[in-house]
Amino acid sequence: MDMDRGKELLRDKFRGCLMGVAIGDALGMPVEMMSPDGIRAQLGPDGITGYTDVIQRKIKGTMKLLRGSTTDDTQLSLAVARSLIRCGGLDLKDQAKELADEWNLTDFGWGRATKLAALDFGTYFSSGGQEGLHWDVPTPEPAKPGESCGNGVAMKVAPLALWSAARTGFEPEPFMTDVMRLGLMTHGDPRASFAAAAVGTVIAALTRPTTSALPDDWRYPCLRTYVSMLAHSLERRFAHFRPLAPTLSEKLETAFAALGNADELRTKVGTGCFSLESVPFALGTFFRHPCNFRTGVLEAVNAGGDADSTASMVGAMIGANVGLSRIPKDLVDGLRNADHILKTADLLLDAALA
């Protein structure tokens, strides 16, 4: 493949991935935290089929958003991307500053762990380092099991995965280290970062032209196996953390065993904001529909639960796989601020290749 053709393929995948983040977010936003039955009761048997007005009535902030609007999934992903572009790579101080600045704009939809970290970083910067939390000090392990294990790291990992794919051709070891460094800034439970690494690995692997050249009947089974091995490896590598259950590897095994049935995947794995529900569910949904953007993302949305985040992760993975050129035009056209997201994708690629 010549250099110009390779760069244009990468650009299509970068655009597809970040647009996938935003489209999934915007499609899931109107029904966030609703049940599948509740969605069908409001919209009929097909549920969500495209952008719609807000339906859920539990999250007050969302109720004011217009159709095609995005939430924290897109906001935090773009924040990671801007810092990577500005710094030429992962710079924890700049990531902390970016997070604190975004918190000052709006923390709508943010999880508790992300909010607390942003507040601590903001306090550190405003006090000249006398108070708050330094970005190089990992967030303390949670006092209670399940705390600090939301999907706030996984939802924003896409830009870092794209960066790794373009910058180094995806070298697993430095990528995993960067994900852990980024994740432990905000989430003290390492499983949140393990889960993010799994999503990021799929994105990075599928962004590489060498992976795209493999036949489908090899590519996806091999990638599932690799993700499972990655989870086991991370759990062994960070075994010094207090043992926590369930493990990501256990949840992935459950998810991958249920790929033949969407309802079984949803009920056995879960769709909540706990990273060991939403991430295995998103991975399972991706592997059910790796090349069909509309079907995969809408299946995630209509499964309910943390629908904006699960659909955003599914959108990022399928988008990285198929590129913007194979995302349905109506979904691109109906997204608010689509031009800004495409511009960010282009800047991210150009910076990664510089």
C-alpha positions as CSV (number, residue, x, y, z in Angstrom):
1,M,0.0,0.0,0.0
2,D,1.5,3.4,-1.0
3,M,2.0,6.1,1.6
4,D,-0.8,8.4,0.5
5,R,-3.3,5.5,0.2
6,G,-2.3,4.3,3.7
7,K,-2.8,7.8,5.2
8,E,-6.2,8.2,3.7
9,L,-7.3,4.8,5.0
10,L,-6.1,5.9,8.5
11,R,-8.0,9.2,8.1
12,D,-11.2,7.3,7.3
13,K,-10.8,5.1,10.3
14,F,-9.9,8.0,12.7
15,R,-13.0,9.9,11.5
16,G,-15.1,6.8,11.7
17,C,-14.0,6.0,15.2
18,L,-14.6,9.5,16.7
19,M,-17.8,9.9,14.8
20,G,-18.8,6.5,16.1
21,V,-18.2,7.7,19.7
22,A,-20.5,10.7,19.1
23,I,-23.2,9.0,17.1
24,G,-23.6,6.2,19.6
25,D,-23.6,8.7,22.4
26,A,-26.3,10.8,20.7
27,L,-28.5,7.8,19.7
28,G,-28.4,6.4,23.3
29,M,-28.8,9.7,25.1
30,P,-32.7,9.9,24.8
31,V,-33.2,6.5,26.5
32,E,-30.3,6.4,29.0
33,M,-31.1,4.2,32.0
34,M,-34.4,3.0,30.5
35,S,-35.1,-0.8,30.2
36,P,-35.6,-2.5,26.9
37,D,-39.3,-3.0,27.7
38,G,-39.6,0.7,28.6
39,I,-38.0,1.7,25.3
40,R,-40.4,-0.5,23.3
41,A,-43.4,0.7,25.2
42,Q,-42.6,4.3,24.2
43,L,-41.5,3.7,20.6
44,G,-42.9,0.4,19.5
45,P,-41.3,-3.0,18.8
46,D,-38.3,-1.6,16.9
47,G,-37.4,0.8,19.6
48,I,-34.9,3.5,18.7
49,T,-34.2,3.6,14.9
50,G,-32.5,7.0,14.6
51,Y,-32.1,10.3,16.4
52,T,-35.1,11.2,18.5
53,D,-36.2,13.6,21.2
54,V,-35.5,12.7,24.9
55,I,-37.8,10.0,26.2
56,Q,-36.4,9.1,29.6
57,R,-37.6,11.1,32.6
58,K,-35.0,10.2,35.3
59,I,-32.0,12.4,34.3
60,K,-33.1,16.0,34.4
61,G,-30.1,17.4,32.6
62,T,-30.7,15.3,29.5
63,M,-34.3,16.3,29.2
64,K,-33.2,19.7,27.8
65,L,-31.0,18.3,25.0
66,L,-32.0,18.4,21.4
67,R,-32.0,15.3,19.2
68,G,-28.6,14.5,17.9
69,S,-26.9,16.0,20.9
70,T,-24.0,14.3,22.7
71,T,-23.1,14.0,26.4
72,D,-20.0,13.2,28.6
73,D,-18.9,10.3,26.5
74,T,-18.1,12.6,23.6
75,Q,-17.0,15.5,25.8
76,L,-14.4,13.5,27.6
77,S,-13.1,11.7,24.5
78,L,-12.5,15.0,22.7
79,A,-10.7,16.3,25.8
80,V,-8.3,13.4,25.7
81,A,-7.8,14.0,21.9
82,R,-7.1,17.7,22.4
83,S,-4.4,17.0,24.9
84,L,-2.8,14.4,22.8
85,I,-2.7,16.8,19.8
86,R,-1.3,19.7,21.9
87,C,1.4,17.6,23.7
88,G,2.3,15.2,21.0
89,G,1.4,12.2,23.2
90,L,0.1,11.4,26.6
91,D,1.0,14.1,29.1
92,L,-0.7,13.5,32.5
93,K,-0.4,17.1,33.7
94,D,-2.0,18.4,30.5
95,Q,-4.7,15.6,30.7
96,A,-5.4,16.7,34.3
97,K,-5.7,20.4,33.2
98,E,-8.0,19.5,30.4
99,L,-10.2,17.5,32.7
100,A,-10.4,20.3,35.2
101,D,-11.2,22.8,32.5
102,E,-14.0,20.6,31.1
103,W,-15.4,20.2,34.7
104,N,-15.6,24.0,34.9
105,L,-17.6,24.1,31.7
106,T,-20.0,21.3,32.6
107,D,-19.9,18.0,34.5
108,F,-23.3,16.9,33.3
109,G,-23.5,13.1,33.2
110,W,-20.0,12.5,34.7
111,G,-19.5,9.6,37.0
112,R,-18.5,10.3,40.6
113,A,-14.9,9.2,40.3
114,T,-14.3,11.5,37.3
115,K,-15.9,14.4,39.0
116,L,-13.9,14.0,42.2
117,A,-10.6,13.7,40.3
118,A,-11.4,16.8,38.2
119,L,-12.2,18.7,41.4
120,D,-9.0,17.6,43.0
121,F,-7.0,18.5,39.9
122,G,-8.6,21.9,39.7
123,T,-7.9,22.6,43.4
124,Y,-4.2,21.6,42.8
125,F,-3.8,24.0,39.9
126,S,-5.6,26.9,41.6
127,S,-3.7,26.5,44.9
128,G,-0.3,26.3,43.3
129,G,0.1,22.7,44.4
130,Q,-0.7,23.3,48.0
131,E,-4.0,21.4,48.0
132,G,-5.8,18.9,45.8
133,L,-4.4,15.9,43.9
134,H,-1.2,15.7,41.8
135,W,-1.8,13.9,38.5
136,D,1.1,11.5,39.0
137,V,-0.4,10.2,42.2
138,P,-2.8,7.3,41.4
139,T,-6.3,7.6,42.8
140,P,-6.5,5.6,46.0
141,E,-8.1,2.2,45.8
142,P,-11.8,2.3,46.6
143,A,-12.9,1.7,50.2
144,K,-15.8,-0.4,49.0
145,P,-15.9,-3.1,46.2
146,G,-17.4,-1.6,43.0
147,E,-16.6,2.0,43.7
148,S,-14.4,3.8,41.2
149,C,-15.0,1.0,38.6
150,G,-17.4,2.9,36.3
151,N,-16.9,3.1,32.5
152,G,-15.4,6.6,32.6
153,V,-12.0,5.4,31.4
154,A,-13.3,3.1,28.7
155,M,-15.7,5.7,27.3
156,K,-12.8,8.1,26.5
157,V,-10.0,5.7,25.5
158,A,-10.7,5.8,21.7
159,P,-8.3,8.8,21.0
160,L,-5.5,7.2,22.8
161,A,-6.0,3.9,20.9
162,L,-6.1,5.7,17.6
163,W,-2.9,7.6,18.5
164,S,-1.2,4.3,19.3
165,A,-2.2,2.7,16.0
166,A,-0.9,5.6,13.9
167,R,2.1,6.5,16.0
168,T,3.6,3.1,16.6
169,G,1.5,0.7,14.6
170,F,0.1,-0.4,18.0
171,E,2.7,-1.7,20.3
172,P,0.7,-3.4,23.1
173,E,3.1,-2.8,26.0
174,P,3.4,1.0,25.9
175,F,-0.3,1.3,25.1
176,M,-1.3,-0.7,28.1
177,T,1.0,1.3,30.3
178,D,-0.5,4.6,28.9
179,V,-4.1,3.3,29.5
180,M,-3.3,2.4,33.1
181,R,-1.6,5.8,33.7
182,L,-4.6,7.6,32.3
183,G,-7.1,5.4,34.1
184,L,-5.6,5.5,37.5
185,M,-5.7,9.3,37.4
186,T,-9.4,9.1,38.0
187,H,-10.4,5.5,38.9
188,G,-8.8,3.7,41.8
189,D,-10.2,0.3,40.9
190,P,-7.8,-1.0,38.2
191,R,-10.5,-3.0,36.6
192,A,-11.8,0.2,35.1
193,S,-8.5,0.6,33.3
194,F,-8.4,-3.1,32.3
195,A,-11.8,-2.7,30.7
196,A,-10.6,0.5,28.9
197,A,-7.5,-1.4,27.6
198,A,-9.8,-4.1,26.2
199,V,-11.9,-1.5,24.2
200,G,-8.8,0.4,23.2
201,T,-7.0,-2.8,22.0
202,V,-9.9,-3.6,19.6
203,I,-9.9,0.0,18.2
204,A,-6.1,0.1,17.8
205,A,-5.8,-3.3,16.3
206,L,-8.6,-2.6,13.8
207,T,-7.1,0.7,12.8
208,R,-3.9,-0.9,11.6
209,P,-4.0,-1.6,7.9
210,T,-2.2,-5.0,8.5
211,T,-5.1,-6.2,10.7
212,S,-7.7,-4.9,8.1
213,A,-6.1,-7.1,5.5
214,L,-6.8,-10.3,7.4
215,P,-9.9,-12.4,6.3
216,D,-12.9,-11.9,8.5
217,D,-13.1,-15.5,9.6
218,W,-9.6,-15.1,11.1
219,R,-9.6,-11.5,12.2
220,Y,-12.5,-11.5,14.7
221,P,-11.9,-14.8,16.5
222,C,-8.2,-14.0,16.8
223,L,-9.0,-10.5,18.2
224,R,-11.5,-12.0,20.7
225,T,-8.8,-14.4,21.9
226,Y,-6.2,-11.6,22.1
227,V,-8.6,-9.5,24.2
228,S,-9.2,-12.4,26.6
229,M,-5.5,-13.0,26.9
230,L,-4.9,-9.3,27.5
231,A,-7.4,-9.3,30.4
232,H,-5.7,-12.3,32.0
233,S,-2.3,-10.7,31.5
234,L,-3.3,-7.4,33.1
235,E,-4.9,-9.1,36.1
236,R,-1.7,-11.0,36.7
237,R,0.5,-7.9,36.1
238,F,-1.4,-5.8,38.6
239,A,-2.0,-8.6,41.1
240,H,-0.6,-6.4,43.9
241,F,-3.9,-4.5,43.9
242,R,-6.5,-5.8,46.4
243,P,-8.2,-8.8,44.7
244,L,-11.5,-7.8,43.3
245,A,-14.3,-9.8,41.9
246,P,-15.7,-10.3,39.4
247,T,-12.7,-10.1,37.1
248,L,-12.8,-8.7,33.6
249,S,-11.6,-12.0,32.2
250,E,-14.6,-13.8,33.8
251,K,-17.0,-11.3,32.4
252,L,-15.5,-11.5,28.9
253,E,-15.8,-15.3,28.9
254,T,-19.5,-14.9,29.7
255,A,-20.0,-12.3,27.0
256,F,-18.2,-14.2,24.3
257,A,-20.1,-17.3,25.1
258,A,-23.4,-15.4,24.5
259,L,-22.6,-13.9,21.1
260,G,-25.3,-15.9,19.4
261,N,-28.2,-14.2,21.2
262,A,-28.5,-10.5,22.0
263,D,-30.9,-11.0,24.8
264,E,-28.7,-13.6,26.5
265,L,-25.7,-11.3,26.1
266,R,-27.7,-8.4,27.7
267,T,-29.1,-10.4,30.6
268,K,-26.0,-12.4,31.5
269,V,-23.5,-9.5,31.3
270,G,-25.6,-6.4,32.0
271,T,-25.7,-2.9,30.6
272,G,-25.1,-0.7,33.6
273,C,-22.4,1.9,34.0
274,F,-20.2,-0.6,36.0
275,S,-17.3,-1.2,33.6
276,L,-17.5,-4.9,34.0
277,E,-21.0,-4.8,32.7
278,S,-21.0,-2.1,30.0
279,V,-17.6,-3.0,28.5
280,P,-18.0,-6.8,28.1
281,F,-21.5,-6.0,26.7
282,A,-20.1,-3.5,24.2
283,L,-17.4,-5.8,23.1
284,G,-19.9,-8.6,22.7
285,T,-22.2,-6.4,20.6
286,F,-19.2,-5.3,18.5
287,F,-18.2,-8.9,17.8
288,R,-21.9,-9.7,16.8
289,H,-21.9,-6.9,14.2
290,P,-18.2,-5.8,13.5
291,C,-19.0,-4.4,10.1
292,N,-22.6,-3.2,10.4
293,F,-22.5,0.2,12.1
294,R,-26.3,0.9,12.2
295,T,-27.3,-2.6,13.4
296,G,-24.6,-2.8,16.1
297,V,-25.1,0.6,17.6
298,L,-28.9,0.4,17.6
299,E,-28.7,-3.0,19.2
300,A,-26.7,-1.5,22.0
301,V,-29.0,1.5,22.4
302,N,-32.2,-0.7,22.5
303,A,-30.6,-2.9,25.2
304,G,-31.2,-0.1,27.6
305,G,-29.2,0.7,30.7
306,D,-26.2,3.0,30.2
307,A,-27.2,3.2,26.6
308,D,-25.3,6.3,25.5
309,S,-22.0,4.8,26.8
310,T,-22.4,1.3,25.5
311,A,-23.5,2.5,22.1
312,S,-20.7,5.0,22.1
313,M,-18.1,2.3,22.7
314,V,-19.7,0.0,20.1
315,G,-19.8,2.9,17.7
316,A,-16.1,3.7,18.3
317,M,-15.1,0.1,17.6
318,I,-17.2,-0.5,14.5
319,G,-16.3,3.0,13.2
320,A,-12.6,2.2,13.5
321,N,-13.2,-1.0,11.7
322,V,-15.3,0.3,8.8
323,G,-14.3,3.9,8.6
324,L,-16.5,7.0,8.1
325,S,-17.1,6.0,4.5
326,R,-19.3,3.1,5.7
327,I,-21.2,4.9,8.4
328,P,-24.8,5.6,7.2
329,K,-25.0,9.2,5.9
330,D,-28.2,10.0,7.8
331,L,-26.5,9.2,11.1
332,V,-23.6,11.6,10.2
333,D,-25.9,14.3,8.9
334,G,-28.2,14.2,12.0
335,L,-25.3,14.6,14.5
336,R,-24.8,18.0,16.1
337,N,-21.3,19.4,15.9
338,A,-20.2,16.7,13.4
339,D,-17.8,19.1,11.7
340,H,-16.0,19.7,14.9
341,I,-15.6,16.0,15.6
342,L,-14.3,15.4,12.0
343,K,-11.8,18.3,12.4
344,T,-10.6,16.8,15.7
345,A,-10.1,13.4,14.1
346,D,-8.0,15.0,11.3
347,L,-5.9,17.0,13.8
348,L,-5.3,13.9,15.9
349,L,-4.1,11.9,12.9
350,D,-1.8,14.7,11.6
351,A,-0.3,15.0,15.1
352,A,0.2,11.3,15.5
353,L,2.0,11.1,12.2
354,A,4.1,14.2,12.7
